[in-house]
Amino acid sequence: MIHALAAMVVFVCTEFVFSALFFWPRNTIMFVDPVGTHSADHLRTVAAEFEAGHWVRVVGGVVTSALAFTGLLRLYRGRVFSVPHATRPDATATPS
């Protein structure tokens, strides 16, 4: 259960919070502000920051996936090993 909660927290932080705080202002600078508002050097800097921030989101996605998979695997193992195994019928017994 803790893995699923951790996966949700990482996902929300890297995909929404980080996007809102980091990407949205840079999107405004690169795509919304009128042409000529910012110098070419400033736009290059913002584009490089955007690209670096993208890798943070990629790593967040990998961590989210790993946590979700680990949680699912633990849930599966917990259910499989908690169910008693069916006994094998005796080979000499005749089916009814």
N, CA and C atoms as an extended XYZ file, in Angstrom:
288
Properties=species:S:1:pos:R:3:atomname:S:1:resname:S:1:resid:I:1 pbc="F F F"
N         0.823       -1.200        0.000 N   MET     1
C         0.000        0.000        0.000 CA  MET     1
C         0.862        1.257        0.000 C   MET     1
N         1.977        1.182        0.733 N   ILE     2
C         2.845        2.349        0.822 CA  ILE     2
C         3.471        2.666       -0.543 C   ILE     2
N         3.708        1.629       -1.337 N   HIS     3
C         4.289        1.871       -2.658 CA  HIS     3
C         3.310        2.611       -3.569 C   HIS     3
N         2.054        2.255       -3.489 N   ALA     4
C         1.048        2.929       -4.307 CA  ALA     4
C         0.915        4.393       -3.891 C   ALA     4
N         0.921        4.639       -2.608 N   LEU     5
C         0.845        6.019       -2.113 CA  LEU     5
C         2.084        6.813       -2.527 C   LEU     5
N         3.250        6.195       -2.406 N   ALA     6
C         4.486        6.866       -2.815 CA  ALA     6
C         4.478        7.145       -4.318 C   ALA     6
N         3.984        6.207       -5.116 N   ALA     7
C         3.901        6.406       -6.561 CA  ALA     7
C         2.990        7.582       -6.893 C   ALA     7
N         1.865        7.680       -6.187 N   MET     8
C         0.947        8.803       -6.435 CA  MET     8
C         1.589       10.134       -6.055 C   MET     8
N         2.306       10.155       -4.946 N   VAL     9
C         2.959       11.397       -4.505 CA  VAL     9
C         4.022       11.828       -5.510 C   VAL     9
N         4.856       10.884       -5.945 N   VAL    10
C         5.895       11.215       -6.923 CA  VAL    10
C         5.259       11.691       -8.218 C   VAL    10
N         4.207       11.020       -8.649 N   PHE    11
C         3.542       11.406       -9.891 CA  PHE    11
C         2.979       12.823       -9.803 C   PHE    11
N         2.259       13.109       -8.738 N   VAL    12
C         1.664       14.443       -8.586 CA  VAL    12
C         2.750       15.512       -8.501 C   VAL    12
N         3.811       15.225       -7.764 N   CYS    13
C         4.882       16.215       -7.609 CA  CYS    13
C         5.617       16.474       -8.920 C   CYS    13
N         5.954       15.405       -9.660 N   THR    14
C         6.735       15.610      -10.880 CA  THR    14
C         5.882       16.018      -12.076 C   THR    14
N         4.662       15.570      -12.124 N   GLU    15
C         3.853       15.889      -13.295 CA  GLU    15
C         3.006       17.156      -13.127 C   GLU    15
N         2.508       17.424      -11.953 N   PHE    16
C         1.656       18.601      -11.813 CA  PHE    16
C         2.371       19.748      -11.121 C   PHE    16
N         2.851       19.511       -9.920 N   VAL    17
C         3.463       20.604       -9.156 CA  VAL    17
C         4.686       21.137       -9.884 C   VAL    17
N         5.576       20.238      -10.304 N   PHE    18
C         6.772       20.679      -11.011 CA  PHE    18
C         6.416       21.366      -12.323 C   PHE    18
N         5.433       20.832      -13.021 N   SER    19
C         5.004       21.461      -14.276 CA  SER    19
C         4.459       22.860      -14.033 C   SER    19
N         3.621       22.999      -13.027 N   ALA    20
C         3.007       24.306      -12.761 CA  ALA    20
C         4.046       25.328      -12.326 C   ALA    20
N         4.973       24.906      -11.502 N   LEU    21
C         5.955       25.861      -10.981 CA  LEU    21
C         7.123       26.096      -11.920 C   LEU    21
N         7.501       25.107      -12.699 N   PHE    22
C         8.699       25.219      -13.517 CA  PHE    22
C         8.394       25.413      -14.996 C   PHE    22
N         7.533       24.575      -15.561 N   PHE    23
C         7.314       24.597      -17.002 CA  PHE    23
C         6.385       25.713      -17.475 C   PHE    23
N         5.311       25.952      -16.753 N   TRP    24
C         4.345       26.932      -17.240 CA  TRP    24
C         4.938       28.318      -17.437 C   TRP    24
N         5.760       28.838      -16.523 N   PRO    25
C         6.370       30.148      -16.798 CA  PRO    25
C         7.281       30.124      -18.024 C   PRO    25
N         7.996       29.034      -18.234 N   ARG    26
C         8.879       28.939      -19.396 CA  ARG    26
C         8.073       28.792      -20.690 C   ARG    26
N         6.951       28.101      -20.623 N   ASN    27
C         6.069       28.032      -21.793 CA  ASN    27
C         5.562       29.416      -22.171 C   ASN    27
N         5.223       30.203      -21.175 N   THR    28
C         4.760       31.561      -21.440 CA  THR    28
C         5.849       32.375      -22.126 C   THR    28
N         7.070       32.266      -21.627 N   ILE    29
C         8.180       33.017      -22.218 CA  ILE    29
C         8.420       32.576      -23.660 C   ILE    29
N         8.409       31.263      -23.901 N   MET    30
C         8.763       30.763      -25.232 CA  MET    30
C         7.626       30.839      -26.247 C   MET    30
N         6.373       30.674      -25.793 N   PHE    31
C         5.298       30.493      -26.758 CA  PHE    31
C         4.167       31.523      -26.692 C   PHE    31
N         4.054       32.255      -25.596 N   VAL    32
C         2.925       33.170      -25.458 CA  VAL    32
C         3.346       34.623      -25.623 C   VAL    32
N         4.465       34.977      -25.001 N   ASP    33
C         4.921       36.371      -25.084 CA  ASP    33
C         5.174       36.759      -26.533 C   ASP    33
N         4.884       38.008      -26.881 N   PRO    34
C         5.082       38.448      -28.269 CA  PRO    34
C         6.554       38.330      -28.697 C   PRO    34
N         6.729       38.136      -29.986 N   VAL    35
C         8.080       38.050      -30.552 CA  VAL    35
C         8.818       39.345      -30.256 C   VAL    35
N        10.063       39.235      -29.856 N   GLY    36
C        10.879       40.409      -29.565 CA  GLY    36
C        10.841       40.839      -28.112 C   GLY    36
N        10.015       40.201      -27.310 N   THR    37
C         9.929       40.555      -25.895 CA  THR    37
C        11.212       40.166      -25.167 C   THR    37
N        11.783       39.008      -25.533 N   HIS    38
C        12.974       38.490      -24.858 CA  HIS    38
C        14.112       38.366      -25.862 C   HIS    38
N        15.326       38.513      -25.372 N   SER    39
C        16.493       38.381      -26.247 CA  SER    39
C        16.699       36.917      -26.637 C   SER    39
N        17.462       36.712      -27.688 N   ALA    40
C        17.745       35.362      -28.163 CA  ALA    40
C        18.518       34.576      -27.102 C   ALA    40
N        19.436       35.228      -26.412 N   ASP    41
C        20.193       34.540      -25.357 CA  ASP    41
C        19.270       34.081      -24.229 C   ASP    41
N        18.339       34.932      -23.856 N   HIS    42
C        17.396       34.561      -22.797 CA  HIS    42
C        16.523       33.383      -23.243 C   HIS    42
N        16.084       33.387      -24.483 N   LEU    43
C        15.270       32.284      -25.002 CA  LEU    43
C        16.066       30.978      -25.038 C   LEU    43
N        17.352       31.051      -25.404 N   ARG    44
C        18.195       29.850      -25.382 CA  ARG    44
C        18.336       29.312      -23.959 C   ARG    44
N        18.529       30.208      -23.005 N   THR    45
C        18.650       29.806      -21.605 CA  THR    45
C        17.363       29.134      -21.125 C   THR    45
N        16.241       29.742      -21.451 N   VAL    46
C        14.943       29.185      -21.047 CA  VAL    46
C        14.720       27.831      -21.713 C   VAL    46
N        15.097       27.701      -22.971 N   ALA    47
C        14.936       26.422      -23.670 CA  ALA    47
C        15.819       25.344      -23.046 C   ALA    47
N        17.042       25.701      -22.652 N   ALA    48
C        17.933       24.737      -21.994 CA  ALA    48
C        17.369       24.327      -20.635 C   ALA    48
N        16.816       25.279      -19.891 N   GLU    49
C        16.181       24.955      -18.609 CA  GLU    49
C        14.987       24.030      -18.810 C   GLU    49
N        14.225       24.298      -19.862 N   PHE    50
C        13.060       23.473      -20.173 CA  PHE    50
C        13.497       22.041      -20.467 C   PHE    50
N        14.546       21.891      -21.244 N   GLU    51
C        15.041       20.560      -21.584 CA  GLU    51
C        15.557       19.835      -20.343 C   GLU    51
N        16.278       20.518      -19.484 N   ALA    52
C        16.769       19.910      -18.244 CA  ALA    52
C        15.601       19.512      -17.340 C   ALA    52
N        14.602       20.363      -17.261 N   GLY    53
C        13.420       20.053      -16.456 CA  GLY    53
C        12.657       18.859      -16.994 C   GLY    53
N        12.701       18.678      -18.303 N   HIS    54
C        12.037       17.523      -18.902 CA  HIS    54
C        12.643       16.229      -18.363 C   HIS    54
N        13.971       16.211      -18.176 N   TRP    55
C        14.621       15.006      -17.666 CA  TRP    55
C        14.209       14.722      -16.227 C   TRP    55
N        13.913       15.768      -15.470 N   VAL    56
C        13.399       15.566      -14.109 CA  VAL    56
C        12.055       14.850      -14.176 C   VAL    56
N        11.218       15.253      -15.108 N   ARG    57
C         9.927       14.587      -15.262 CA  ARG    57
C        10.072       13.154      -15.747 C   ARG    57
N        11.031       12.902      -16.629 N   VAL    58
C        11.269       11.528      -17.101 CA  VAL    58
C        11.698       10.643      -15.931 C   VAL    58
N        12.624       11.137      -15.111 N   VAL    59
C        13.059       10.372      -13.939 CA  VAL    59
C        11.885       10.161      -12.983 C   VAL    59
N        11.056       11.181      -12.808 N   GLY    60
C         9.863       11.029      -11.969 CA  GLY    60
C         8.930        9.958      -12.500 C   GLY    60
N         8.787        9.879      -13.803 N   GLY    61
C         7.961        8.833      -14.406 CA  GLY    61
C         8.540        7.447      -14.179 C   GLY    61
N         9.854        7.326      -14.266 N   VAL    62
C        10.512        6.041      -14.025 CA  VAL    62
C        10.321        5.620      -12.566 C   VAL    62
N        10.515        6.562      -11.645 N   VAL    63
C        10.337        6.257      -10.218 CA  VAL    63
C         8.888        5.879       -9.933 C   VAL    63
N         7.947        6.621      -10.515 N   THR    64
C         6.532        6.305      -10.344 CA  THR    64
C         6.222        4.903      -10.842 C   THR    64
N         6.733        4.558      -12.009 N   SER    65
C         6.499        3.222      -12.570 CA  SER    65
C         7.094        2.131      -11.695 C   SER    65
N         8.317        2.353      -11.219 N   ALA    66
C         8.967        1.351      -10.371 CA  ALA    66
C         8.194        1.151       -9.067 C   ALA    66
N         7.765        2.243       -8.462 N   LEU    67
C         7.002        2.124       -7.221 CA  LEU    67
C         5.665        1.432       -7.445 C   LEU    67
N         4.973        1.788       -8.513 N   ALA    68
C         3.674        1.167       -8.801 CA  ALA    68
C         3.838       -0.320       -9.090 C   ALA    68
N         4.859       -0.679       -9.859 N   PHE    69
C         5.086       -2.088      -10.170 CA  PHE    69
C         5.450       -2.866       -8.913 C   PHE    69
N         6.310       -2.286       -8.072 N   THR    70
C         6.692       -2.949       -6.826 CA  THR    70
C         5.474       -3.157       -5.928 C   THR    70
N         4.629       -2.147       -5.839 N   GLY    71
C         3.412       -2.284       -5.036 CA  GLY    71
C         2.496       -3.363       -5.571 C   GLY    71
N         2.332       -3.410       -6.880 N   LEU    72
C         1.490       -4.434       -7.498 CA  LEU    72
C         2.071       -5.825       -7.280 C   LEU    72
N         3.378       -5.954       -7.407 N   LEU    73
C         4.033       -7.241       -7.196 CA  LEU    73
C         3.878       -7.707       -5.754 C   LEU    73
N         4.022       -6.795       -4.804 N   ARG    74
C         3.837       -7.167       -3.397 CA  ARG    74
C         2.387       -7.566       -3.118 C   ARG    74
N         1.450       -6.850       -3.704 N   LEU    75
C         0.044       -7.205       -3.537 CA  LEU    75
C        -0.228       -8.592       -4.107 C   LEU    75
N         0.283       -8.851       -5.292 N   TYR    76
C         0.093      -10.160       -5.932 CA  TYR    76
C         0.706      -11.269       -5.085 C   TYR    76
N         1.949      -11.078       -4.661 N   ARG    77
C         2.612      -12.102       -3.847 CA  ARG    77
C         1.881      -12.322       -2.532 C   ARG    77
N         1.393      -11.252       -1.933 N   GLY    78
C         0.651      -11.383       -0.685 CA  GLY    78
C        -0.611      -12.194       -0.853 C   GLY    78
N        -1.282      -12.007       -1.957 N   ARG    79
C        -2.517      -12.761       -2.188 CA  ARG    79
C        -2.241      -14.200       -2.582 C   ARG    79
N        -1.218      -14.412       -3.395 N   VAL    80
C        -0.908      -15.774       -3.839 CA  VAL    80
C        -0.446      -16.620       -2.665 C   VAL    80
N         0.426      -16.076       -1.836 N   PHE    81
C         0.976      -16.869       -0.741 CA  PHE    81
C         0.043      -16.958        0.460 C   PHE    81
N        -1.004      -16.144        0.497 N   SER    82
C        -1.939      -16.235        1.610 CA  SER    82
C        -3.045      -17.259        1.349 C   SER    82
N        -3.220      -17.669        0.107 N   VAL    83
C        -4.241      -18.668       -0.241 CA  VAL    83
C        -3.629      -20.050       -0.048 C   VAL    83
N        -4.273      -20.911        0.716 N   PRO    84
C        -3.715      -22.256        0.895 CA  PRO    84
C        -3.737      -23.017       -0.426 C   PRO    84
N        -2.670      -23.752       -0.652 N   HIS    85
C        -2.585      -24.524       -1.900 CA  HIS    85
C        -3.558      -25.699       -1.849 C   HIS    85
N        -4.197      -25.950       -2.942 N   ALA    86
C        -5.116      -27.092       -3.023 CA  ALA    86
C        -4.297      -28.374       -2.988 C   ALA    86
N        -4.800      -29.355       -2.285 N   THR    87
C        -4.095      -30.627       -2.226 CA  THR    87
C        -4.320      -31.382       -3.514 C   THR    87
N        -3.283      -32.061       -3.922 N   ARG    88
C        -3.380      -32.839       -5.149 CA  ARG    88
C        -4.176      -34.107       -4.875 C   ARG    88
N        -5.125      -34.430       -5.739 N   PRO    89
C        -5.876      -35.669       -5.504 CA  PRO    89
C        -4.966      -36.880       -5.615 C   PRO    89
N        -5.308      -37.860       -4.872 N   ASP    90
C        -4.527      -39.101       -4.881 CA  ASP    90
C        -4.605      -39.725       -6.263 C   ASP    90
N        -3.463      -40.156       -6.760 N   ALA    91
C        -3.411      -40.708       -8.115 CA  ALA    91
C        -4.137      -42.051       -8.219 C   ALA    91
N        -4.256      -42.739       -7.079 N   THR    92
C        -4.904      -44.045       -7.122 CA  THR    92
C        -6.405      -43.952       -6.970 C   THR    92
N        -6.900      -42.814       -6.539 N   ALA    93
C        -8.339      -42.683       -6.338 CA  ALA    93
C        -9.035      -42.616       -7.677 C   ALA    93
N       -10.197      -43.207       -7.776 N   THR    94
C       -10.973      -43.162       -9.010 CA  THR    94
C       -11.856      -41.916       -8.992 C   THR    94
N       -11.941      -41.239      -10.112 N   PRO    95
C       -12.785      -40.047      -10.148 CA  PRO    95
C       -14.251      -40.417       -9.990 C   PRO    95
N       -15.002      -39.575       -9.340 N   SER    96
C       -16.416      -39.883       -9.141 CA  SER    96
C       -17.277      -39.123      -10.110 C   SER    96
